[in-house]
Amino acid sequence: MMNLTGDFLRGHTDAVILSILALGDNYGYRINQTIDEVSKGEFKLTEATLYTSFKRLESAGYIISYWQEVDMRKRKYYSITELGLKYLEDHTQGYFKMRNILDQFYGGKL
């Protein structure tokens, strides 16, 4: 099994996180679990990478964070902003355009 890390993921990590947050507010550990579950273990994010992305997304205004106590545990939750939704939409369109171009090369349709 080939784990998708490094160059395969670069440029998509933020959009993957935003796509999860577009479904509702969530916290870091659960976001990472969702990534693992959806990718069937193929998409690996270290905790450092995840939290670096959170900082970058928050600095850009794409997400906001807040603390919430659940079951006597205080967790930092993240919420996508309107600007984050716009970024996700633009990134998704760019992804599909790039995928169509790459399919021409990789599919032998030159």
CNS distance restraints for C-alpha pairs under 8 A (distance, minus, plus):
assign (resid   1 and name CA) (resid  42 and name CA) 7.94 0.50 0.50
assign (resid   2 and name CA) (resid  42 and name CA) 7.04 0.50 0.50
assign (resid   3 and name CA) (resid  41 and name CA) 7.66 0.50 0.50
assign (resid   3 and name CA) (resid  42 and name CA) 4.75 0.50 0.50
assign (resid   3 and name CA) (resid  43 and name CA) 6.33 0.50 0.50
assign (resid   3 and name CA) (resid  44 and name CA) 7.03 0.50 0.50
assign (resid   4 and name CA) (resid   8 and name CA) 5.74 0.50 0.50
assign (resid   4 and name CA) (resid   9 and name CA) 6.49 0.50 0.50
assign (resid   4 and name CA) (resid  42 and name CA) 5.62 0.50 0.50
assign (resid   4 and name CA) (resid  43 and name CA) 5.19 0.50 0.50
assign (resid   4 and name CA) (resid  44 and name CA) 6.76 0.50 0.50
assign (resid   5 and name CA) (resid   9 and name CA) 5.54 0.50 0.50
assign (resid   5 and name CA) (resid  10 and name CA) 7.95 0.50 0.50
assign (resid   5 and name CA) (resid  43 and name CA) 6.71 0.50 0.50
assign (resid   5 and name CA) (resid  44 and name CA) 6.36 0.50 0.50
assign (resid   5 and name CA) (resid  45 and name CA) 7.87 0.50 0.50
assign (resid   6 and name CA) (resid  10 and name CA) 6.13 0.50 0.50
assign (resid   9 and name CA) (resid  13 and name CA) 6.26 0.50 0.50
assign (resid   9 and name CA) (resid  43 and name CA) 7.95 0.50 0.50
assign (resid  11 and name CA) (resid  15 and name CA) 7.96 0.50 0.50
assign (resid  12 and name CA) (resid  16 and name CA) 6.11 0.50 0.50
assign (resid  13 and name CA) (resid  17 and name CA) 6.33 0.50 0.50
assign (resid  13 and name CA) (resid  53 and name CA) 7.39 0.50 0.50
assign (resid  14 and name CA) (resid  18 and name CA) 6.13 0.50 0.50
assign (resid  14 and name CA) (resid  53 and name CA) 6.12 0.50 0.50
assign (resid  14 and name CA) (resid  57 and name CA) 7.12 0.50 0.50
assign (resid  15 and name CA) (resid  19 and name CA) 5.96 0.50 0.50
assign (resid  15 and name CA) (resid  88 and name CA) 5.79 0.50 0.50
assign (resid  15 and name CA) (resid  91 and name CA) 6.94 0.50 0.50
assign (resid  15 and name CA) (resid  92 and name CA) 7.94 0.50 0.50
assign (resid  16 and name CA) (resid  20 and name CA) 6.53 0.50 0.50
assign (resid  16 and name CA) (resid  35 and name CA) 7.91 0.50 0.50
assign (resid  17 and name CA) (resid  21 and name CA) 6.35 0.50 0.50
assign (resid  17 and name CA) (resid  31 and name CA) 7.16 0.50 0.50
assign (resid  18 and name CA) (resid  22 and name CA) 5.95 0.50 0.50
assign (resid  18 and name CA) (resid  80 and name CA) 6.64 0.50 0.50
assign (resid  18 and name CA) (resid  84 and name CA) 6.98 0.50 0.50
assign (resid  18 and name CA) (resid  85 and name CA) 7.55 0.50 0.50
assign (resid  18 and name CA) (resid  88 and name CA) 6.55 0.50 0.50
assign (resid  19 and name CA) (resid  23 and name CA) 7.00 0.50 0.50
assign (resid  19 and name CA) (resid  88 and name CA) 7.00 0.50 0.50
assign (resid  20 and name CA) (resid  24 and name CA) 7.17 0.50 0.50
assign (resid  20 and name CA) (resid  31 and name CA) 7.01 0.50 0.50
assign (resid  20 and name CA) (resid  34 and name CA) 7.92 0.50 0.50
assign (resid  21 and name CA) (resid  25 and name CA) 5.52 0.50 0.50
assign (resid  21 and name CA) (resid  26 and name CA) 6.46 0.50 0.50
assign (resid  21 and name CA) (resid  78 and name CA) 7.31 0.50 0.50
assign (resid  21 and name CA) (resid  79 and name CA) 6.12 0.50 0.50
assign (resid  21 and name CA) (resid  80 and name CA) 5.68 0.50 0.50
assign (resid  22 and name CA) (resid  80 and name CA) 6.22 0.50 0.50
assign (resid  22 and name CA) (resid  85 and name CA) 7.08 0.50 0.50
assign (resid  24 and name CA) (resid  79 and name CA) 7.06 0.50 0.50
assign (resid  24 and name CA) (resid  80 and name CA) 8.00 0.50 0.50
assign (resid  25 and name CA) (resid  77 and name CA) 6.42 0.50 0.50
assign (resid  25 and name CA) (resid  78 and name CA) 5.54 0.50 0.50
assign (resid  25 and name CA) (resid  79 and name CA) 4.73 0.50 0.50
assign (resid  25 and name CA) (resid  80 and name CA) 7.33 0.50 0.50
assign (resid  26 and name CA) (resid  30 and name CA) 6.78 0.50 0.50
assign (resid  26 and name CA) (resid  31 and name CA) 6.55 0.50 0.50
assign (resid  26 and name CA) (resid  77 and name CA) 5.23 0.50 0.50
assign (resid  26 and name CA) (resid  78 and name CA) 5.53 0.50 0.50
assign (resid  26 and name CA) (resid  79 and name CA) 6.99 0.50 0.50
assign (resid  27 and name CA) (resid  31 and name CA) 6.11 0.50 0.50
assign (resid  27 and name CA) (resid  75 and name CA) 6.81 0.50 0.50
assign (resid  27 and name CA) (resid  76 and name CA) 5.87 0.50 0.50
assign (resid  27 and name CA) (resid  77 and name CA) 4.38 0.50 0.50
assign (resid  27 and name CA) (resid  78 and name CA) 5.96 0.50 0.50
assign (resid  28 and name CA) (resid  32 and name CA) 6.22 0.50 0.50
assign (resid  28 and name CA) (resid  50 and name CA) 7.46 0.50 0.50
assign (resid  28 and name CA) (resid  51 and name CA) 7.66 0.50 0.50
assign (resid  28 and name CA) (resid  76 and name CA) 7.54 0.50 0.50
assign (resid  28 and name CA) (resid  77 and name CA) 7.31 0.50 0.50
assign (resid  28 and name CA) (resid  78 and name CA) 7.95 0.50 0.50
assign (resid  29 and name CA) (resid  33 and name CA) 6.24 0.50 0.50
assign (resid  30 and name CA) (resid  34 and name CA) 6.12 0.50 0.50
assign (resid  31 and name CA) (resid  35 and name CA) 6.31 0.50 0.50
assign (resid  32 and name CA) (resid  36 and name CA) 6.23 0.50 0.50
assign (resid  32 and name CA) (resid  45 and name CA) 7.13 0.50 0.50
assign (resid  32 and name CA) (resid  50 and name CA) 7.64 0.50 0.50
assign (resid  33 and name CA) (resid  37 and name CA) 6.05 0.50 0.50
assign (resid  34 and name CA) (resid  38 and name CA) 5.93 0.50 0.50
assign (resid  35 and name CA) (resid  39 and name CA) 6.00 0.50 0.50
assign (resid  35 and name CA) (resid  41 and name CA) 7.94 0.50 0.50
assign (resid  35 and name CA) (resid  43 and name CA) 6.70 0.50 0.50
assign (resid  35 and name CA) (resid  44 and name CA) 7.82 0.50 0.50
assign (resid  36 and name CA) (resid  40 and name CA) 5.79 0.50 0.50
assign (resid  36 and name CA) (resid  41 and name CA) 4.75 0.50 0.50
assign (resid  36 and name CA) (resid  42 and name CA) 7.06 0.50 0.50
assign (resid  36 and name CA) (resid  43 and name CA) 6.21 0.50 0.50
assign (resid  36 and name CA) (resid  44 and name CA) 6.81 0.50 0.50
assign (resid  37 and name CA) (resid  41 and name CA) 6.38 0.50 0.50
assign (resid  39 and name CA) (resid  43 and name CA) 5.59 0.50 0.50
assign (resid  45 and name CA) (resid  49 and name CA) 6.05 0.50 0.50
assign (resid  45 and name CA) (resid  50 and name CA) 6.22 0.50 0.50
assign (resid  46 and name CA) (resid  50 and name CA) 6.22 0.50 0.50
assign (resid  47 and name CA) (resid  51 and name CA) 6.17 0.50 0.50
assign (resid  48 and name CA) (resid  52 and name CA) 5.98 0.50 0.50
assign (resid  49 and name CA) (resid  53 and name CA) 6.16 0.50 0.50
assign (resid  50 and name CA) (resid  54 and name CA) 6.36 0.50 0.50
assign (resid  51 and name CA) (resid  55 and name CA) 6.23 0.50 0.50
assign (resid  52 and name CA) (resid  56 and name CA) 6.22 0.50 0.50
assign (resid  53 and name CA) (resid  57 and name CA) 5.95 0.50 0.50
assign (resid  54 and name CA) (resid  58 and name CA) 5.99 0.50 0.50
assign (resid  54 and name CA) (resid  63 and name CA) 7.81 0.50 0.50
assign (resid  55 and name CA) (resid  59 and name CA) 6.03 0.50 0.50
assign (resid  56 and name CA) (resid  60 and name CA) 6.21 0.50 0.50
assign (resid  57 and name CA) (resid  61 and name CA) 6.32 0.50 0.50
assign (resid  57 and name CA) (resid  62 and name CA) 5.17 0.50 0.50
assign (resid  57 and name CA) (resid  63 and name CA) 5.77 0.50 0.50
assign (resid  58 and name CA) (resid  62 and name CA) 5.74 0.50 0.50
assign (resid  58 and name CA) (resid  63 and name CA) 4.86 0.50 0.50
assign (resid  58 and name CA) (resid  64 and name CA) 5.73 0.50 0.50
assign (resid  58 and name CA) (resid  65 and name CA) 7.62 0.50 0.50
assign (resid  61 and name CA) (resid  81 and name CA) 7.15 0.50 0.50
assign (resid  61 and name CA) (resid  83 and name CA) 6.69 0.50 0.50
assign (resid  61 and name CA) (resid  84 and name CA) 7.03 0.50 0.50
assign (resid  62 and name CA) (resid  80 and name CA) 5.99 0.50 0.50
assign (resid  62 and name CA) (resid  81 and name CA) 5.35 0.50 0.50
assign (resid  62 and name CA) (resid  82 and name CA) 7.37 0.50 0.50
assign (resid  62 and name CA) (resid  83 and name CA) 5.37 0.50 0.50
assign (resid  62 and name CA) (resid  84 and name CA) 3.73 0.50 0.50
assign (resid  62 and name CA) (resid  85 and name CA) 7.47 0.50 0.50
assign (resid  62 and name CA) (resid  87 and name CA) 7.56 0.50 0.50
assign (resid  63 and name CA) (resid  78 and name CA) 6.39 0.50 0.50
assign (resid  63 and name CA) (resid  79 and name CA) 5.34 0.50 0.50
assign (resid  63 and name CA) (resid  80 and name CA) 4.35 0.50 0.50
assign (resid  63 and name CA) (resid  81 and name CA) 5.26 0.50 0.50
assign (resid  63 and name CA) (resid  84 and name CA) 6.26 0.50 0.50
assign (resid  64 and name CA) (resid  78 and name CA) 5.65 0.50 0.50
assign (resid  64 and name CA) (resid  79 and name CA) 5.31 0.50 0.50
assign (resid  64 and name CA) (resid  80 and name CA) 6.53 0.50 0.50
assign (resid  64 and name CA) (resid  81 and name CA) 6.97 0.50 0.50
assign (resid  65 and name CA) (resid  76 and name CA) 6.53 0.50 0.50
assign (resid  65 and name CA) (resid  77 and name CA) 5.47 0.50 0.50
assign (resid  65 and name CA) (resid  78 and name CA) 4.40 0.50 0.50
assign (resid  65 and name CA) (resid  79 and name CA) 6.24 0.50 0.50
assign (resid  66 and name CA) (resid  76 and name CA) 5.59 0.50 0.50
assign (resid  66 and name CA) (resid  77 and name CA) 5.35 0.50 0.50
assign (resid  66 and name CA) (resid  78 and name CA) 6.56 0.50 0.50
assign (resid  67 and name CA) (resid  74 and name CA) 6.53 0.50 0.50
assign (resid  67 and name CA) (resid  75 and name CA) 5.59 0.50 0.50
assign (resid  67 and name CA) (resid  76 and name CA) 4.47 0.50 0.50
assign (resid  67 and name CA) (resid  77 and name CA) 5.97 0.50 0.50
assign (resid  68 and name CA) (resid  74 and name CA) 5.54 0.50 0.50
assign (resid  68 and name CA) (resid  75 and name CA) 5.44 0.50 0.50
assign (resid  68 and name CA) (resid  76 and name CA) 6.38 0.50 0.50
assign (resid  68 and name CA) (resid  77 and name CA) 6.89 0.50 0.50
assign (resid  69 and name CA) (resid  73 and name CA) 5.24 0.50 0.50
assign (resid  69 and name CA) (resid  74 and name CA) 4.18 0.50 0.50
assign (resid  69 and name CA) (resid  75 and name CA) 6.15 0.50 0.50
assign (resid  70 and name CA) (resid  74 and name CA) 6.34 0.50 0.50
assign (resid  70 and name CA) (resid  75 and name CA) 7.34 0.50 0.50
assign (resid  80 and name CA) (resid  84 and name CA) 5.61 0.50 0.50
assign (resid  80 and name CA) (resid  85 and name CA) 6.77 0.50 0.50
assign (resid  81 and name CA) (resid  85 and name CA) 6.31 0.50 0.50
assign (resid  82 and name CA) (resid  86 and name CA) 6.32 0.50 0.50
assign (resid  83 and name CA) (resid  87 and name CA) 6.23 0.50 0.50
assign (resid  84 and name CA) (resid  88 and name CA) 6.11 0.50 0.50
assign (resid  85 and name CA) (resid  89 and name CA) 6.19 0.50 0.50
assign (resid  86 and name CA) (resid  90 and name CA) 6.20 0.50 0.50
assign (resid  87 and name CA) (resid  91 and name CA) 6.00 0.50 0.50
assign (resid  88 and name CA) (resid  92 and name CA) 5.98 0.50 0.50
assign (resid  89 and name CA) (resid  93 and name CA) 6.30 0.50 0.50
assign (resid  90 and name CA) (resid  94 and name CA) 6.21 0.50 0.50
assign (resid  91 and name CA) (resid  95 and name CA) 6.01 0.50 0.50
assign (resid  92 and name CA) (resid  96 and name CA) 6.36 0.50 0.50
assign (resid  93 and name CA) (resid  97 and name CA) 6.27 0.50 0.50
assign (resid  94 and name CA) (resid  98 and name CA) 6.09 0.50 0.50
assign (resid  95 and name CA) (resid  99 and name CA) 5.99 0.50 0.50
assign (resid  96 and name CA) (resid 100 and name CA) 6.17 0.50 0.50
assign (resid  97 and name CA) (resid 101 and name CA) 6.49 0.50 0.50
assign (resid  98 and name CA) (resid 102 and name CA) 6.14 0.50 0.50
assign (resid  99 and name CA) (resid 103 and name CA) 5.98 0.50 0.50
assign (resid 100 and name CA) (resid 104 and name CA) 6.65 0.50 0.50
assign (resid 101 and name CA) (resid 105 and name CA) 7.08 0.50 0.50
assign (resid 102 and name CA) (resid 106 and name CA) 6.05 0.50 0.50
assign (resid 103 and name CA) (resid 107 and name CA) 5.21 0.50 0.50
assign (resid 103 and name CA) (resid 108 and name CA) 7.95 0.50 0.50
assign (resid 103 and name CA) (resid 109 and name CA) 7.80 0.50 0.50
assign (resid 104 and name CA) (resid 108 and name CA) 6.23 0.50 0.50
assign (resid 104 and name CA) (resid 109 and name CA) 4.93 0.50 0.50
assign (resid 104 and name CA) (resid 110 and name CA) 5.95 0.50 0.50
assign (resid 105 and name CA) (resid 109 and name CA) 6.34 0.50 0.50
assign (resid 105 and name CA) (resid 110 and name CA) 6.18 0.50 0.50
